[in-house]
Each structure stands twice: as C-alpha cells, then as structure tokens.
Amino acid sequence: MKTELSYVMVTPYSILKSRTGGVIARLLSRLDIELAGAQMIIPDEAFVNEYSQLLRKQNVKDNITMLADYVEQNFISGGRAHRVLILLFRGHDACRKLTDICGALHAENRGIESLTGETIRDTYADLIVDSNDPGKVTYFEPAVLTPRNQKEADKDLELISRFLKGKENIVVNMEYPETSNIERTLVIIKPDNWNFASSRPGTILDMFSRTGMRIVGIKIHEFTQEEALEFYGPVEATLIEKLAPVFGGKAVEILEKEFDLSLSEETKNLITNSLGMEYAEMQFQKLIEFMSGLVPGSGDSDKHVKTMILVYEGDNAVQRIREVLGPTDPLKAPGGTVRREFGSNVMVNTAHASDSTESFYREADIVKIHENTIRKIIEEYFE
C-alpha cells in the first residue's frame, strides 16, 4: 500500500494569535504518522485563487463554500498577504487521520457544553450564526485546513509544489516603524523531543510565543555529521575546558572513597588533565552523535535524527528568546524556562537559540535555512 502524503495548513489568524504551538502539539501527540516537512509561506493572489477554486470544486454543501470564501478573504486582506504555515505529513491513511484530529466544521452555532476539546477545531475554530437567522454565519474561523481524501490532497499538493518553486524559506511581509532593534534569531527543537509521539515540540513553541516574536521561517532538518561538527565546533574547546575539571573532580571523589585515601594536588591535576579531559572530549563526540546520529569518524549510518529549525523575528529577538530558553544547564535554569521544563543535562538540553546576531548568520548558513525540503518531498511522492 502506497504511503499517503497530506498536509495541514495553519491559518493566518491562528498564527497571529500564537496558536501554532498548540496546533502542532495536538497533531504530534495524537498521530502515528510522520511530520515530514514544515514551511511558512506568504501566498500570492494566484495561489489564493487556485486554492479556493480547488475547494469549490469539491462541491460539498455550505462548509466548502465557507472555506473557499475564508481563503479568499483572509489569506490576503487589506492589500497585505499573511503568513500561512504548511505542515506536511506522511504515513498510512494520513488524510483520514489528519481529518479526524483537525475536526469537522459544523453549520450551526454550537453551545459551549457540546464542545469536547478533542479536535483542533473544537479548541481553536469559531463558527457563529445569527440567532435570528440560523442560516446566516456572522463569524467563521476554521483554525486549520486539511484535505478529506487523497484525491483532494494530491491536487492541493501539486499546487503547493508549483507555488514553492523558487520561493525563499524565510518570509517577509512586515514593515516595522522602527527597525534599529529588529533582529532574527535561530531556534532548534533538538532530537530528544522527537523520540516518540509527544506534545513537547508544540509546547516549546508555545513557550517561545510569550516573547511576541514572529516565526518567519521553519523547516524540518536532519543534521549531517559535518553540519553538526561545524555548528558546535566553536564551543568544543570551551566545553571541554569547563567539563574536564567537573569529570576529573568526580573521578577523584570516587577514587578517594573507594580506596579510602586522600590524593595529592599533583595527582588530582593529573587525573583532571588525563581522564577528565578524555571524558570531556567523549562528551563532545556524544553531542555530535546526539545531533546527527553519527559518532565523529564512524562513517555512514542509516540512523535519521530529526530537528525542527525556526527563525524568529522581532524587537531584541536574540535576548528575548534566550530568556525563555534558559541557561545551558537545565538544573540551573529558572522555573518556567524551556530548558528547566524539558532539558535533561548540559548536553541534552532540549533546544538551542542563537546567542548573538553574528551567531544567527553563521548558524543559519550551516543549516541552509533559506532552503526547504517540502517541494522535494512532494515531487518524490508523485514520482
């Protein structure tokens, strides 16, 4: 049976209201199919018109008409195109599973008591009708869009693929009145968040949304060993310098306790500069393996390690994102920070954020942030 490929579109309003993390958390925690790709887009009029027409051709009562009208009126409004997030999913029975989690659209004004909160639309969508005219919708926000079957998905994916040709992965649709403090920073949702179906990646995005920064770029990325070494190379010496005394000290403590003796300072230094240093170097190699799935020098591997890379933009973005991230050591991070909530240790600390604008440009270049694999994935699916 052919693996299905489908998508969820997160609407401009959901993105504006910082609901992206909640949507992703619900999808990832409830699905047994793969999040294969993610990309933020700025739709143009041609895309909006063609996508809305594909919706209308489904000709399924009023719900489809409302969705088509919504796309035409809200993807571009007031002469400005708005951000839309595409999440690409791959797996068995993908369309049905996504439809079940996204939820149905109801052509009536639902009371609060009837909402179960199980689906994304139960939580985030709104459909309000005129109390005097139940056939008249006064407000409609679908929160997400997803095709109901593979035939519809294939038509939509073909349109998405054509639209993405030549498009940058970082979107620009905002003019700031004062630009002197506007920065971009890079965030990595690290591999420890992708070991099993979990809401953690979405919850982390929710925590970063407290900063008010805008997501202007997003991609699913698998680090190569070379990328991981280049990315963390500048911190290797500092990391080893900090860790060697820690591991050396632990070794001294164990030896003194085991053999009931007190080691001289000369012996302690020798242990730190030998065993401590070697163990610290091994920890750096483990960091590279953690990020890429490969121990340095081990050759090729079939192991794939997933990360999500995001670009945030806004006033003092670097500092504000790092405040929510927390210090490198999760045990020293304040409560309410990402690393305190989800980090394990200084090596497996759940997320990364650039520490300066200079670091952002260096890191963005390493992970090729201006490139995205969504179009390639769609093309390979149709081969």
Sine and cosine of phi, psi and omega as CSV:
sin_phi,cos_phi,sin_psi,cos_psi,sin_omega,cos_omega
0.00,0.00,0.76,-0.65,-0.03,-1.00
-0.93,0.37,0.70,-0.72,0.07,-1.00
-0.92,0.39,0.75,-0.66,-0.01,-1.00
-0.99,0.11,0.49,-0.87,0.10,-1.00
-0.82,-0.57,0.81,-0.58,0.02,-1.00
-0.60,-0.80,-0.11,-0.99,-0.11,-0.99
-0.50,-0.86,0.31,-0.95,0.23,-0.97
-0.81,-0.58,0.76,-0.65,0.13,-0.99
-0.98,-0.19,0.80,-0.60,0.10,-0.99
-1.00,-0.05,0.81,-0.58,-0.16,-0.99
-0.96,0.28,0.34,-0.94,0.02,-1.00
-0.82,0.57,-0.63,0.78,-0.02,-1.00
-0.92,0.40,-0.65,0.76,0.03,-1.00
-0.89,0.46,-0.62,0.78,0.03,-1.00
-0.93,0.38,-0.71,0.70,-0.01,-1.00
-0.86,0.51,-0.60,0.80,-0.03,-1.00
-1.00,0.02,0.24,0.97,0.04,-1.00
0.84,0.54,0.65,0.76,0.04,-1.00
-0.99,-0.13,0.02,1.00,-0.04,-1.00
-0.84,0.55,-0.73,0.68,-0.01,-1.00
-0.88,0.48,-0.67,0.74,0.02,-1.00
-0.89,0.45,-0.66,0.75,0.03,-1.00
-0.89,0.45,-0.74,0.67,-0.01,-1.00
-0.90,0.44,-0.65,0.76,0.03,-1.00
-0.86,0.51,-0.70,0.72,-0.01,-1.00
-0.90,0.43,-0.68,0.74,-0.01,-1.00
-0.91,0.42,-0.75,0.66,-0.11,-0.99
-0.95,0.33,-0.53,0.85,-0.05,-1.00
-0.99,0.16,-0.26,0.96,-0.09,-1.00
-0.92,-0.40,-0.03,1.00,-0.11,-0.99
-0.94,-0.35,0.56,-0.83,0.15,-0.99
-0.94,-0.35,0.42,0.91,0.10,-1.00
-0.90,-0.44,0.27,-0.96,-0.18,-0.98
-1.00,0.01,0.72,-0.69,0.24,-0.97
-0.98,0.21,0.98,-0.19,-0.14,-0.99
-1.00,0.02,-0.43,0.90,-0.04,-1.00
-0.29,-0.96,0.33,-0.94,0.03,-1.00
-0.49,-0.87,0.68,-0.74,0.03,-1.00
-0.44,-0.90,0.71,-0.70,0.11,-0.99
-1.00,0.04,0.74,-0.68,0.00,-1.00
-0.80,-0.60,0.34,-0.94,0.19,-0.98
-0.89,-0.46,0.98,-0.20,-0.08,-1.00
-0.93,0.38,0.58,-0.82,0.12,-0.99
-0.98,-0.18,0.06,-1.00,-0.08,-1.00
-0.89,0.46,-0.61,0.80,-0.01,-1.00
-0.89,0.46,-0.69,0.73,0.02,-1.00
-0.90,0.43,-0.73,0.69,-0.01,-1.00
-0.86,0.51,-0.72,0.70,-0.03,-1.00
-0.90,0.44,-0.71,0.70,-0.04,-1.00
-0.94,0.35,-0.64,0.77,0.00,-1.00
-0.91,0.42,-0.68,0.74,0.01,-1.00
-0.91,0.41,-0.57,0.82,0.04,-1.00
-0.93,0.37,-0.60,0.80,0.08,-1.00
-0.88,0.47,-0.61,0.79,0.06,-1.00
-0.91,0.42,-0.70,0.72,-0.04,-1.00
-0.90,0.43,-0.55,0.83,-0.03,-1.00
-0.93,0.36,-0.27,0.96,0.07,-1.00
-0.93,0.36,-0.49,0.87,0.14,-0.99
0.77,0.63,0.78,0.63,0.01,-1.00
-0.92,-0.40,0.99,0.14,0.08,-1.00
0.82,0.57,-0.43,-0.90,-0.18,-0.98
-0.98,0.20,-0.45,0.90,-0.08,-1.00
-0.86,0.50,-0.69,0.73,-0.02,-1.00
-0.92,0.40,-0.63,0.78,0.04,-1.00
-0.88,0.47,-0.67,0.74,0.03,-1.00
-0.89,0.45,-0.66,0.75,0.01,-1.00
-0.90,0.44,-0.70,0.71,0.00,-1.00
-0.89,0.46,-0.70,0.71,0.04,-1.00
-0.87,0.49,-0.66,0.75,0.00,-1.00
-0.87,0.50,-0.73,0.69,0.00,-1.00
-0.86,0.51,-0.72,0.70,-0.03,-1.00
-0.91,0.41,-0.55,0.83,-0.10,-1.00
-1.00,-0.04,-0.35,0.94,-0.16,-0.99
-0.86,-0.51,-0.35,0.94,0.07,-1.00
-0.94,0.33,-0.54,0.84,0.14,-0.99
-0.74,-0.68,0.81,-0.59,0.02,-1.00
-0.54,-0.84,0.56,-0.83,-0.01,-1.00
0.86,0.51,0.49,0.87,0.01,-1.00
0.98,0.20,0.11,0.99,-0.04,-1.00
-0.84,-0.54,0.75,-0.66,0.08,-1.00
-0.99,0.12,0.62,-0.78,-0.09,-1.00
-0.94,-0.34,0.36,-0.93,0.00,-1.00
-0.93,0.36,0.69,-0.73,0.10,-1.00
-0.76,-0.64,0.72,-0.69,-0.01,-1.00
-0.97,-0.23,0.79,-0.61,0.07,-1.00
-0.97,-0.24,0.82,-0.57,0.08,-1.00
-0.92,-0.40,0.87,-0.49,-0.09,-1.00
-0.98,-0.18,0.81,-0.59,-0.04,-1.00
-0.87,-0.50,0.59,-0.81,-0.06,-1.00
-0.72,-0.69,0.73,-0.69,0.02,-1.00
0.35,-0.94,-0.01,-1.00,-0.01,-1.00
-0.94,0.34,0.77,-0.64,0.08,-1.00
0.86,0.52,0.62,0.78,-0.12,-0.99
-0.87,0.49,-0.69,0.73,-0.07,-1.00
-0.88,0.48,-0.73,0.68,-0.02,-1.00
-0.90,0.44,-0.69,0.72,-0.04,-1.00
-0.89,0.45,-0.66,0.75,0.02,-1.00
-0.93,0.38,-0.65,0.76,0.02,-1.00
-0.89,0.47,-0.66,0.75,0.00,-1.00
-0.89,0.47,-0.67,0.74,-0.05,-1.00
-0.97,0.24,-0.60,0.80,0.02,-1.00
-0.93,0.38,-0.62,0.78,0.07,-1.00
0.99,-0.13,0.30,-0.96,-0.05,-1.00
-1.00,0.07,0.33,-0.94,0.16,-0.99
-0.99,-0.17,0.72,-0.69,-0.06,-1.00
-0.91,-0.41,0.74,-0.67,-0.03,-1.00
-1.00,0.03,0.67,0.74,0.10,-1.00
-0.51,-0.86,0.28,-0.96,0.02,-1.00
-0.99,0.13,0.97,-0.24,-0.09,-1.00
-0.99,0.15,0.69,-0.73,0.07,-1.00
-0.97,0.26,0.39,-0.92,-0.01,-1.00
-0.85,0.53,-0.60,0.80,-0.06,-1.00
-0.91,0.43,-0.39,0.92,-0.07,-1.00
-1.00,0.05,-0.14,0.99,-0.02,-1.00
-1.00,0.09,0.79,-0.61,-0.02,-1.00
-1.00,-0.08,-0.36,0.93,-0.03,-1.00
0.99,0.17,0.08,1.00,-0.06,-1.00
-0.95,0.31,-0.64,0.77,-0.08,-1.00
-0.99,-0.17,0.23,-0.97,0.03,-1.00
-0.89,0.45,-0.65,0.76,-0.02,-1.00
-0.96,0.29,-0.49,0.87,0.14,-0.99
-0.83,0.55,-0.63,0.78,-0.10,-1.00
-1.00,0.08,-0.67,0.74,-0.21,-0.98
-0.90,-0.44,-0.32,0.95,-0.05,-1.00
-0.99,0.11,0.37,-0.93,0.06,-1.00
-0.68,-0.74,0.73,-0.69,0.13,-0.99
-0.62,-0.79,0.93,-0.36,-0.06,-1.00
-0.86,-0.51,0.74,-0.67,0.01,-1.00
-0.93,-0.38,0.35,-0.94,0.04,-1.00
-0.91,0.41,0.81,-0.59,-0.03,-1.00
-0.88,0.47,-0.42,0.91,0.00,-1.00
-1.00,-0.05,-0.24,0.97,-0.01,-1.00
-0.61,-0.79,1.00,0.04,-0.08,-1.00
-0.85,0.52,-0.30,0.95,0.02,-1.00
-1.00,0.10,-0.10,1.00,-0.05,-1.00
-0.96,-0.27,0.89,-0.46,0.02,-1.00
-1.00,0.07,0.82,-0.58,-0.01,-1.00
-0.99,-0.13,-0.38,0.93,0.04,-1.00
-0.43,-0.90,0.68,-0.73,-0.04,-1.00
-0.58,-0.82,0.82,-0.57,0.09,-1.00
-0.63,-0.77,0.95,-0.32,-0.09,-1.00
-0.98,0.18,-0.24,0.97,0.01,-1.00
0.96,0.27,-0.78,0.63,0.00,-1.00
-0.61,-0.79,0.34,-0.94,0.11,-0.99
-0.77,-0.64,0.65,-0.76,0.04,-1.00
-0.44,-0.90,0.60,-0.80,-0.01,-1.00
-0.95,0.30,0.49,-0.87,-0.07,-1.00
-0.99,0.11,-0.39,0.92,-0.04,-1.00
-0.51,-0.86,0.17,-0.98,-0.11,-0.99
-0.94,0.35,-0.52,0.86,0.03,-1.00
-0.87,0.48,-0.72,0.70,0.04,-1.00
-0.92,0.39,-0.66,0.75,-0.01,-1.00
-0.86,0.50,-0.68,0.73,-0.04,-1.00
-0.88,0.48,-0.66,0.75,0.03,-1.00
-0.90,0.43,-0.68,0.73,0.00,-1.00
-0.91,0.40,-0.67,0.74,-0.03,-1.00
-0.91,0.41,-0.58,0.81,0.05,-1.00
-0.90,0.44,-0.65,0.76,0.05,-1.00
-0.90,0.43,-0.72,0.70,0.00,-1.00
-0.86,0.51,-0.68,0.73,0.00,-1.00
-0.88,0.48,-0.70,0.71,0.02,-1.00
-0.90,0.44,-0.66,0.75,-0.02,-1.00
-0.90,0.44,-0.62,0.79,-0.10,-1.00
-0.97,0.25,-0.22,0.97,-0.04,-1.00
-0.86,0.52,0.87,-0.50,0.03,-1.00
0.98,0.18,0.02,1.00,-0.04,-1.00
-0.99,0.13,0.61,-0.80,0.09,-1.00
-0.96,0.28,0.45,-0.89,0.02,-1.00
-0.99,0.14,-0.39,0.92,0.07,-1.00
-0.99,-0.15,0.82,-0.58,-0.09,-1.00
-1.00,-0.07,0.45,-0.90,0.04,-1.00
-0.73,-0.68,0.92,-0.40,0.06,-1.00
-0.55,-0.84,0.32,0.95,-0.11,-0.99
-0.78,-0.63,0.75,-0.66,0.12,-0.99
-0.94,-0.34,0.86,-0.51,-0.04,-1.00
-1.00,-0.06,0.70,-0.72,0.02,-1.00
-0.90,0.44,-0.52,0.86,0.03,-1.00
-0.73,-0.69,0.88,-0.48,-0.15,-0.99
-0.96,-0.27,-0.05,1.00,-0.13,-0.99
-0.88,0.47,-0.53,0.85,-0.03,-1.00
-0.97,-0.24,0.09,1.00,-0.01,-1.00
-0.97,0.24,0.82,-0.57,-0.04,-1.00
-0.76,-0.65,0.27,-0.96,0.20,-0.98
-0.88,-0.48,0.55,-0.83,0.06,-1.00
-0.63,-0.78,0.45,-0.89,-0.08,-1.00
-0.96,-0.29,0.72,-0.69,0.03,-1.00
-0.85,-0.52,0.66,-0.75,0.09,-1.00
-0.87,-0.48,0.84,-0.54,0.18,-0.98
-1.00,0.05,0.96,-0.30,-0.26,-0.96
-0.96,0.27,0.17,-0.99,-0.11,-0.99
-0.86,0.50,-0.45,0.89,-0.03,-1.00
-0.91,0.40,-0.19,0.98,0.03,-1.00
-1.00,0.01,-0.05,1.00,-0.13,-0.99
-0.87,-0.50,0.27,0.96,-0.07,-1.00
-0.95,0.32,-0.43,0.90,0.00,-1.00
-0.38,-0.93,0.18,-0.98,0.00,-1.00
-0.86,0.51,0.86,-0.51,-0.12,-0.99
-0.42,-0.91,0.47,-0.88,0.07,-1.00
-1.00,0.10,-0.05,1.00,-0.14,-0.99
-0.83,0.56,-0.75,0.66,0.00,-1.00
-0.83,0.55,-0.68,0.73,0.01,-1.00
-0.93,0.38,-0.63,0.78,0.02,-1.00
-0.90,0.44,-0.63,0.78,0.05,-1.00
-0.89,0.45,-0.68,0.74,0.07,-1.00
-0.87,0.49,-0.64,0.77,0.05,-1.00
-0.86,0.51,-0.67,0.75,-0.01,-1.00
-0.91,0.41,-0.65,0.76,0.03,-1.00
-0.93,0.36,-0.43,0.90,-0.01,-1.00
-0.91,0.42,-0.30,0.95,0.04,-1.00
-0.88,0.48,-0.39,0.92,-0.04,-1.00
-0.96,0.27,-0.32,0.95,-0.08,-1.00
0.98,0.18,0.09,1.00,0.03,-1.00
-0.96,0.27,0.49,-0.87,-0.03,-1.00
-0.99,-0.12,0.70,-0.72,0.13,-0.99
-0.99,0.17,0.88,-0.47,0.00,-1.00
-0.90,-0.43,-0.06,1.00,0.05,-1.00
-0.39,-0.92,0.59,-0.81,0.00,-1.00
-0.40,-0.92,0.62,-0.79,0.07,-1.00
-0.38,-0.92,0.46,-0.89,0.18,-0.98
-1.00,-0.02,0.77,-0.64,-0.14,-0.99
-0.67,-0.74,0.66,-0.75,0.13,-0.99
-0.93,-0.36,0.91,-0.41,-0.01,-1.00
-0.92,0.40,0.71,-0.71,0.25,-0.97
-0.99,0.15,0.28,-0.96,0.04,-1.00
-0.87,0.49,-0.63,0.77,-0.01,-1.00
-0.90,0.44,-0.66,0.75,0.03,-1.00
-0.90,0.43,-0.68,0.73,-0.01,-1.00
-0.89,0.45,-0.67,0.74,0.02,-1.00
-0.91,0.42,-0.65,0.76,0.02,-1.00
-0.94,0.35,-0.62,0.79,-0.05,-1.00
-0.90,0.43,-0.72,0.69,-0.09,-1.00
-0.99,-0.16,-0.03,1.00,0.00,-1.00
-0.80,0.61,-0.71,0.70,-0.03,-1.00
-0.88,0.47,-0.37,0.93,-0.04,-1.00
-0.98,-0.21,0.00,1.00,-0.07,-1.00
-0.86,0.51,-0.78,0.63,-0.05,-1.00
-0.89,0.46,-0.69,0.72,0.00,-1.00
-0.90,0.43,-0.66,0.75,0.00,-1.00
-0.88,0.48,-0.73,0.68,-0.01,-1.00
-0.91,0.42,-0.63,0.77,0.01,-1.00
-0.88,0.47,-0.62,0.79,-0.02,-1.00
-0.98,0.22,-0.62,0.79,-0.12,-0.99
-0.99,0.13,-0.53,0.85,-0.07,-1.00
-0.83,0.56,-0.74,0.67,0.04,-1.00
-0.89,0.45,-0.55,0.83,0.01,-1.00
-0.91,0.41,-0.77,0.64,-0.02,-1.00
-0.94,0.35,-0.59,0.81,0.07,-1.00
-0.89,0.47,-0.67,0.74,0.02,-1.00
-0.89,0.46,-0.64,0.77,0.03,-1.00
-0.91,0.42,-0.65,0.76,0.02,-1.00
-0.89,0.45,-0.68,0.74,0.03,-1.00
-0.88,0.48,-0.70,0.72,-0.01,-1.00
-0.88,0.48,-0.67,0.74,0.00,-1.00
-0.92,0.40,-0.71,0.71,-0.02,-1.00
-0.90,0.44,-0.69,0.72,-0.01,-1.00
-0.90,0.44,-0.61,0.79,0.00,-1.00
-0.95,0.30,-0.68,0.73,-0.05,-1.00
-0.91,0.42,-0.66,0.75,-0.09,-1.00
-0.97,-0.24,0.06,1.00,0.06,-1.00
0.79,0.61,0.84,0.54,0.02,-1.00
-0.58,-0.81,0.20,-0.98,0.03,-1.00
-0.89,-0.46,0.91,-0.41,-0.05,-1.00
-0.98,0.22,0.52,-0.85,0.05,-1.00
-0.96,0.27,0.30,-0.95,0.03,-1.00
-0.88,0.47,-0.59,0.81,0.02,-1.00
-0.88,0.47,-0.68,0.73,0.01,-1.00
-0.93,0.37,-0.65,0.76,0.03,-1.00
-0.86,0.51,-0.70,0.72,0.02,-1.00
-0.90,0.43,-0.61,0.79,0.01,-1.00
-0.90,0.45,-0.69,0.73,0.02,-1.00
-0.90,0.44,-0.68,0.73,0.01,-1.00
-0.89,0.46,-0.69,0.73,-0.07,-1.00
-0.98,0.18,-0.13,0.99,0.04,-1.00
-0.91,-0.41,-0.98,0.18,-0.04,-1.00
-0.88,0.47,-0.71,0.70,-0.01,-1.00
-0.87,0.50,-0.69,0.72,0.00,-1.00
-0.91,0.41,-0.69,0.72,-0.03,-1.00
-0.90,0.43,-0.65,0.76,0.01,-1.00
-0.92,0.39,-0.62,0.79,0.03,-1.00
-0.90,0.43,-0.65,0.76,0.04,-1.00
-0.90,0.44,-0.61,0.79,0.05,-1.00
-0.90,0.43,-0.59,0.81,0.04,-1.00
-0.90,0.43,-0.60,0.80,0.06,-1.00
-0.90,0.43,-0.65,0.76,0.04,-1.00
-0.89,0.45,-0.60,0.80,0.05,-1.00
-0.91,0.41,-0.56,0.83,0.07,-1.00
-0.89,0.46,-0.69,0.73,0.02,-1.00
-0.90,0.43,-0.65,0.76,0.04,-1.00
-0.91,0.41,-0.65,0.76,0.02,-1.00
-0.85,0.52,-0.66,0.75,-0.06,-1.00
-0.99,0.11,-0.47,0.88,-0.10,-0.99
-0.89,-0.46,-0.26,0.96,-0.07,-1.00
1.00,0.07,0.03,1.00,-0.06,-1.00
-0.77,-0.64,0.73,-0.69,0.17,-0.99
-0.97,0.25,0.71,-0.70,0.01,-1.00
-0.77,0.63,0.78,-0.63,0.04,-1.00
1.00,0.09,0.06,1.00,-0.08,-1.00
-1.00,0.04,-0.15,0.99,0.02,-1.00
1.00,0.01,-0.29,-0.96,-0.08,-1.00
-0.97,0.26,0.39,-0.92,0.03,-1.00
-0.48,-0.88,0.47,-0.88,0.06,-1.00
-1.00,0.05,-0.03,1.00,-0.04,-1.00
-0.95,0.30,0.76,-0.65,0.02,-1.00
-0.92,-0.40,0.77,-0.64,-0.04,-1.00
-0.87,-0.49,0.87,-0.49,-0.13,-0.99
-1.00,-0.06,0.61,-0.79,0.20,-0.98
-0.70,-0.71,0.33,-0.94,0.18,-0.98
-0.90,-0.43,0.79,-0.61,-0.01,-1.00
-0.92,-0.38,0.75,-0.66,-0.03,-1.00
-0.79,-0.61,0.50,-0.87,0.16,-0.99
-0.90,-0.44,0.86,-0.52,0.06,-1.00
-0.98,-0.22,0.55,-0.83,-0.03,-1.00
-0.72,-0.69,0.64,-0.76,0.06,-1.00
0.33,-0.94,-0.13,-0.99,-0.05,-1.00
-0.94,0.35,0.89,-0.46,-0.02,-1.00
0.80,0.60,0.72,0.69,-0.10,-0.99
-0.85,0.52,-0.65,0.76,-0.06,-1.00
-0.86,0.51,-0.80,0.60,-0.06,-1.00
-0.92,0.40,-0.68,0.73,-0.10,-0.99
-0.94,0.35,-0.60,0.80,0.06,-1.00
-0.93,0.37,-0.66,0.75,-0.02,-1.00
-0.93,0.37,-0.48,0.88,0.07,-1.00
-0.90,0.44,-0.63,0.78,0.03,-1.00
-0.97,0.22,-0.52,0.85,0.03,-1.00
-0.90,0.44,-0.77,0.64,-0.04,-1.00
1.00,-0.08,0.22,-0.98,-0.05,-1.00
-0.89,0.45,0.26,-0.97,-0.03,-1.00
-0.83,0.55,-0.68,0.74,0.00,-1.00
-1.00,0.06,0.93,-0.36,-0.03,-1.00
-0.84,0.54,-0.50,0.87,-0.02,-1.00
-0.94,0.35,-0.34,0.94,0.02,-1.00
-0.98,-0.20,-0.01,1.00,-0.05,-1.00
-0.99,0.17,0.61,-0.79,0.04,-1.00
-0.90,0.44,0.43,-0.90,0.09,-1.00
-0.86,0.50,0.58,-0.81,0.01,-1.00
1.00,0.01,-0.09,1.00,0.06,-1.00
-1.00,0.00,0.34,-0.94,-0.05,-1.00
-0.86,0.51,-0.74,0.68,-0.06,-1.00
-0.94,0.35,-0.54,0.84,0.06,-1.00
-0.91,0.41,-0.64,0.77,-0.05,-1.00
-0.95,0.30,-0.65,0.76,-0.21,-0.98
-0.82,-0.57,-0.23,0.97,-0.04,-1.00
-0.96,0.26,0.46,-0.89,0.02,-1.00
-0.97,-0.24,-0.73,0.68,0.00,-1.00
-0.37,-0.93,-0.09,-1.00,-0.08,-1.00
-0.91,0.42,-0.37,0.93,0.01,-1.00
-1.00,-0.01,-0.71,0.71,-0.01,-1.00
-0.96,-0.27,0.99,0.16,-0.12,-0.99
-0.88,-0.47,0.48,0.88,0.29,-0.96
0.94,0.33,-0.54,0.84,-0.03,-1.00
-0.40,-0.92,0.36,-0.93,0.05,-1.00
-0.79,-0.61,0.53,-0.85,0.14,-0.99
-0.61,-0.79,0.62,-0.78,0.00,-1.00
-0.84,0.55,0.62,-0.79,-0.01,-1.00
-0.99,-0.11,-0.01,1.00,0.04,-1.00
-0.25,-0.97,0.24,-0.97,0.06,-1.00
-0.91,0.40,-0.54,0.84,0.05,-1.00
-0.90,0.44,-0.67,0.74,0.04,-1.00
-0.90,0.44,-0.61,0.79,0.03,-1.00
-0.84,0.54,-0.75,0.66,-0.04,-1.00
-0.90,0.43,-0.64,0.77,0.02,-1.00
-0.91,0.42,-0.73,0.68,-0.04,-1.00
-0.93,0.36,-0.64,0.77,0.01,-1.00
-0.88,0.47,-0.59,0.81,0.02,-1.00
-0.93,0.37,-0.65,0.76,-0.02,-1.00
-0.89,0.45,-0.70,0.71,-0.05,-1.00
-1.00,0.01,0.10,0.99,0.06,-1.00
0.80,0.60,0.82,0.57,-0.11,-0.99
-0.89,0.45,-0.39,0.92,0.00,-1.00
-0.98,0.19,-0.09,1.00,0.04,-1.00
-0.94,-0.33,0.48,-0.88,0.05,-1.00
-0.62,-0.78,0.49,-0.87,-0.10,-0.99
-0.99,-0.12,-0.01,1.00,-0.09,-1.00
-0.83,0.55,-0.76,0.65,-0.05,-1.00
-0.88,0.47,-0.65,0.76,0.02,-1.00
-0.89,0.45,-0.66,0.75,0.01,-1.00
-0.88,0.47,-0.68,0.73,0.01,-1.00
-0.90,0.43,-0.71,0.71,0.01,-1.00
-0.87,0.50,-0.68,0.73,0.01,-1.00
-0.91,0.41,-0.54,0.84,0.03,-1.00
-0.91,0.42,-0.60,0.80,-0.05,-1.00
-0.99,0.11,-0.13,0.99,-0.02,-1.00
-0.93,0.38,0.00,0.00,0.00,0.00
